[in-house]
Amino acid sequence: MNQTANAVLAKVRCMYGKRLTLADYQALLNCNNNQEIANYLKTRTSYGDIFAPTEGTAITAESIEFSLNKEYANRLQTICSFEKMTDNPFYNYYVLKSDIQVIISAARNLVSTAAFASTYIPNDFFKASSELNIQKIYASKTAQELIDALKHTAYYPVAKRFIGADGVFRFSQVEIILGAFYAQRAKEMGKQLPKNARKELNQMIDLEIDALNINAIYRYKKMDVPADIIHAGLITAHGTLNASKLTELVECDTTAEFINIISRTKLGKNFTNEDLVFPERVYEKNSYAINKHFLRFSANANIAVLTYFNLLTLEIKNIIHITEGKRYQMPHEEIQKYLIGVEI
């Protein structure tokens, strides 16, 4: 392992060492409102620099989420700035992830009725590396304008599928369409990695695709979407769930069957009935386990960086679950059910 890789591994593991502790989660659960949550994060955790002065301004769950996502981007910039200076070709993986977040965020805002636009804004570092015209993308008022804003980029051919043959924009398909594109491009980028690291990367990508497929199937079945339409919207070229298993999930009749099928897959080893409230928990539980394992044991700096940011994503989701739980006055024990990697 060269000196640069050692430095990256050391930095990432140091950052992971500053993650929220069990005591932090207990304190956050004991907070009475968003102001107290923001104050605790600002004064007692590694998220201390993300909150602007708030005197006279009410702290909302949405503003906390926005600040957390900004901190994610800041940390990613810190690591990737260092990696790019070493001419690491795998750096483009993070640009790909950032670009896709921009497009999904813009698509979500087209259908959102919320007053607060949950918009992902990449740092200048990523803007400079991206082929996207981010200002034009976020200025889009219709799906067609969004698609047109992606002309002359690698995303344009897939973005044209956001609008179906019937002329209707289907936001529910955006993540699936971009997910398939992401998996293909990311695995191509992974070919630059050593064999073991490439294998680890592919495992994580396939896990993400499984999650997208399971969520899509469950959501569409709840909406009584016909089986043939569900099948047409799934990612079949990637993931650990083969065509036969996906067909079982699409065609099963009851919730109990759905749970049973997933429980017999590698992905479903941690699946419980409670997880069906949010099927993405199947992915999140497994993601936490596999990323924590690779962060500890992988000798590849790229994998260490990737797993750290996957774990950071889960930590941010945990905080958001707490703010949302407080919003709806949920008891502690109910909020705890949605926290990943936290045993209180």
C-alpha positions in Angstrom: 0.0 0.0 0.0 1.5 3.4 -1.0 1.8 6.4 1.3 -1.1 8.2 -0.2 -3.5 5.3 0.3 -2.3 5.0 3.9 -3.1 8.7 4.4 -6.6 8.4 2.9 -7.4 5.3 5.0 -6.2 7.0 8.2 -8.2 10.1 7.5 -11.4 8.3 6.7 -11.1 6.1 9.8 -10.5 9.1 11.9 -13.6 10.8 10.5 -15.6 7.6 11.2 -14.3 7.7 14.7 -16.2 11.0 15.2 -19.6 9.4 14.4 -22.5 9.8 16.8 -22.3 7.6 19.9 -25.1 5.8 21.8 -25.0 8.6 24.3 -25.5 11.2 21.5 -28.5 9.3 20.2 -30.0 9.1 23.6 -29.5 12.8 24.1 -31.1 13.6 20.7 -34.1 11.5 21.6 -34.5 13.4 24.9 -34.5 16.8 23.0 -37.9 18.4 23.1 -37.8 20.2 19.8 -35.8 21.0 16.7 -34.0 23.9 18.3 -32.7 21.6 21.0 -31.7 19.0 18.4 -29.8 21.7 16.4 -28.1 23.1 19.5 -27.0 19.6 20.6 -25.6 18.8 17.1 -23.9 22.2 17.0 -22.2 22.0 20.4 -21.7 18.4 21.2 -21.0 16.6 17.9 -18.8 16.7 14.7 -21.7 18.5 13.0 -20.9 21.7 14.9 -20.1 24.0 11.9 -23.2 23.4 9.7 -25.8 25.5 11.4 -25.8 29.2 10.6 -26.7 31.7 13.3 -30.4 31.2 14.1 -31.3 34.1 16.4 -34.9 35.0 15.8 -35.3 32.2 13.2 -37.3 29.1 13.9 -35.4 25.8 13.3 -37.5 23.3 11.3 -36.9 19.7 10.5 -36.4 20.6 6.9 -33.7 23.2 7.7 -31.9 20.6 9.8 -32.1 18.1 6.9 -30.7 20.7 4.5 -27.8 21.5 6.9 -27.0 17.8 7.3 -26.9 17.3 3.5 -24.7 20.3 3.2 -22.3 18.8 5.7 -22.3 15.6 3.8 -21.2 17.5 0.7 -18.5 19.4 2.6 -17.0 16.2 3.9 -17.1 14.6 0.5 -15.4 17.6 -0.9 -12.6 17.4 1.7 -11.8 13.8 0.9 -12.2 14.0 -2.9 -10.1 17.2 -3.1 -7.3 15.2 -1.6 -8.0 12.2 -3.8 -8.2 14.2 -7.0 -4.9 15.8 -6.3 -3.4 12.3 -6.5 -5.0 11.9 -10.0 -7.2 9.1 -8.8 -9.4 8.0 -11.8 -12.0 6.6 -9.4 -12.8 10.2 -8.3 -15.4 10.3 -11.0 -17.5 7.9 -9.1 -18.3 10.6 -6.6 -19.1 13.1 -9.4 -21.5 10.5 -10.8 -23.2 10.2 -7.4 -23.4 13.9 -7.0 -24.8 14.4 -10.5 -27.5 11.9 -9.9 -28.5 13.5 -6.6 -28.9 16.8 -8.5 -31.2 15.3 -11.1 -33.3 13.4 -8.6 -33.6 16.5 -6.4 -34.8 18.6 -9.4 -37.3 15.9 -10.5 -38.6 15.7 -6.9 -39.2 19.4 -6.7 -41.3 19.2 -9.9 -43.9 17.1 -8.0 -43.4 18.4 -4.5 -46.1 20.4 -2.8 -43.9 21.4 0.1 -43.0 25.0 0.6 -39.4 24.0 1.4 -37.6 22.7 -1.6 -35.2 19.9 -0.4 -32.6 20.7 -3.0 -29.2 19.1 -3.1 -26.6 21.7 -4.0 -23.1 20.3 -4.7 -20.0 22.3 -3.6 -18.1 24.3 -6.2 -15.5 21.5 -6.3 -18.1 19.1 -7.7 -19.8 21.8 -9.9 -16.4 22.3 -11.6 -16.1 18.6 -12.3 -19.7 18.0 -13.4 -20.9 18.3 -17.0 -24.3 19.4 -15.7 -25.7 23.0 -16.0 -27.0 22.9 -12.4 -28.6 26.4 -12.5 -30.6 25.4 -15.7 -31.6 22.1 -14.2 -33.0 23.7 -11.0 -34.7 26.4 -13.0 -36.8 23.7 -14.8 -40.5 24.1 -14.3 -41.6 21.0 -16.2 -40.2 17.5 -16.8 -39.5 18.4 -20.5 -37.5 21.4 -19.4 -35.5 19.2 -17.0 -34.8 16.7 -19.8 -33.8 19.5 -22.2 -31.4 20.9 -19.5 -29.6 17.5 -19.7 -28.9 17.7 -23.4 -25.3 17.2 -24.4 -24.6 15.2 -21.2 -24.3 11.4 -20.7 -27.6 11.6 -18.8 -29.8 12.8 -21.7 -30.5 9.4 -23.3 -31.8 8.0 -20.0 -33.6 11.2 -18.9 -35.8 11.1 -22.1 -37.4 8.0 -20.4 -38.7 10.2 -17.5 -41.7 10.9 -19.7 -43.6 7.8 -20.9 -45.0 7.1 -24.3 -48.3 8.6 -23.1 -46.6 11.9 -22.4 -46.9 11.6 -18.6 -44.0 12.4 -16.3 -43.5 9.6 -13.8 -41.4 10.7 -10.9 -41.6 7.2 -9.4 -39.6 5.9 -12.3 -36.8 8.5 -12.1 -34.8 6.7 -9.4 -35.1 3.3 -11.1 -34.0 4.8 -14.5 -31.1 6.6 -13.0 -30.3 3.6 -10.7 -29.7 1.4 -13.7 -27.5 4.0 -15.3 -25.6 4.5 -12.1 -24.9 0.8 -11.7 -23.6 0.4 -15.2 -21.4 3.4 -15.1 -20.1 2.8 -11.5 -19.2 -0.8 -12.3 -17.3 0.4 -15.4 -15.4 2.8 -13.2 -14.7 0.0 -10.8 -12.7 -1.8 -13.4 -9.9 0.5 -12.6 -9.7 -0.9 -9.1 -7.7 -4.0 -7.9 -9.7 -7.2 -8.2 -10.6 -7.5 -4.5 -11.7 -3.9 -4.3 -13.7 -4.2 -7.5 -15.5 -7.2 -6.0 -16.4 -5.2 -2.9 -17.6 -2.3 -4.9 -19.9 -4.5 -7.0 -21.4 -6.1 -3.9 -22.3 -2.6 -2.6 -23.8 -1.5 -5.9 -25.8 -4.7 -6.2 -27.2 -4.1 -2.7 -28.3 -0.6 -3.7 -30.1 -2.0 -6.8 -31.8 -4.7 -4.7 -33.2 -1.9 -2.5 -34.5 0.1 -5.4 -36.2 -3.0 -6.9 -37.8 -4.0 -3.6 -39.0 -0.5 -2.9 -40.5 -0.2 -6.4 -42.3 -3.5 -6.2 -43.7 -2.9 -2.8 -44.9 0.6 -3.7 -46.5 -0.4 -7.0 -48.2 -3.4 -5.5 -49.8 -1.1 -2.9 -51.0 1.1 -5.8 -52.4 -2.0 -7.6 -50.2 -1.5 -10.6 -50.4 -4.5 -13.0 -47.6 -7.0 -12.8 -46.4 -6.5 -16.4 -45.9 -2.8 -15.8 -44.0 -3.5 -12.5 -41.8 -5.9 -14.3 -41.1 -3.3 -17.1 -39.9 -0.8 -14.5 -37.4 -3.0 -12.7 -33.6 -3.2 -12.9 -32.7 -6.7 -14.1 -29.1 -6.3 -15.2 -27.7 -5.7 -11.7 -28.4 -6.7 -8.2 -28.4 -10.1 -6.4 -32.1 -10.8 -6.9 -32.4 -12.9 -10.1 -35.4 -12.7 -12.5 -37.1 -15.6 -10.8 -36.9 -14.0 -7.4 -38.1 -10.6 -8.7 -41.1 -12.4 -10.4 -42.0 -14.1 -7.1 -42.1 -10.7 -5.4 -44.1 -9.1 -8.1 -46.7 -11.9 -8.3 -47.1 -12.8 -4.6 -50.6 -12.0 -3.2 -50.1 -11.1 0.4 -47.8 -9.1 2.7 -46.9 -12.3 4.5 -45.7 -13.9 1.2 -43.7 -10.8 0.3 -41.9 -10.9 3.7 -41.3 -14.6 3.4 -39.7 -14.3 -0.1 -37.4 -11.6 1.0 -36.4 -13.4 4.2 -35.1 -16.3 2.0 -32.6 -14.0 0.2 -29.2 -12.8 1.2 -30.6 -9.3 1.5 -33.4 -10.3 3.8 -31.4 -11.9 6.6 -32.2 -9.0 8.9 -35.8 -8.4 7.6 -38.7 -8.3 10.1 -42.4 -7.6 9.8 -41.8 -4.1 11.3 -39.5 -3.3 8.4 -42.4 -3.5 6.0 -43.5 0.0 7.1 -40.4 1.2 5.2 -39.0 -1.6 3.0 -35.8 0.4 2.4 -34.9 -0.7 6.0 -34.0 -4.1 4.4 -31.3 -2.3 2.4 -30.3 0.0 5.2 -29.7 -2.8 7.7 -27.6 -4.8 5.3 -25.9 -1.6 4.0 -24.8 -0.8 7.6 -23.4 -4.2 8.1 -21.5 -4.6 4.8 -20.1 -1.1 4.8 -19.0 -1.3 8.4 -17.2 -4.6 7.6 -15.5 -3.2 4.5 -14.5 0.1 6.2 -12.8 -2.0 8.9 -11.1 -4.6 6.8 -10.7 -3.4 3.2 -7.2 -2.4 2.3 -8.3 -0.2 -0.6 -8.5 3.5 0.1 -11.3 4.0 -2.5 -13.5 1.4 -0.8 -12.8 2.9 2.6 -14.0 6.3 1.3 -17.0 4.9 -0.3 -18.1 2.9 2.8 -17.5 5.8 5.1 -19.9 8.0 3.1 -22.5 5.2 2.9 -22.3 5.0 6.7 -22.5 8.8 7.0 -25.7 8.7 4.8 -27.3 6.3 7.3 -26.3 8.4 10.2 -27.9 11.5 8.7 -31.0 9.5 8.0 -31.1 8.5 11.7 -31.0 12.2 12.7 -33.8 13.0 10.2 -35.9 10.1 11.6 -35.5 11.7 15.1 -36.5 15.1 13.9 -39.5 13.7 12.1 -40.4 11.6 15.1 -40.4 14.7 17.2 -42.5 16.5 14.7 -45.3 13.8 15.0 -44.8 13.4 18.8 -43.8 9.8 18.5 -42.7 8.0 21.6 -39.0 7.2 21.9 -39.5 3.5 21.4 -41.2 4.1 18.1 -38.5 6.4 16.8 -35.9 3.9 17.8 -37.4 1.3 15.4 -36.3 3.5 12.5 -32.7 4.0 13.7 -30.1 1.9 11.8 -27.0 0.6 13.7 -28.2 2.0 17.0 -29.1 -0.4 19.9 -30.5 1.6 22.7 
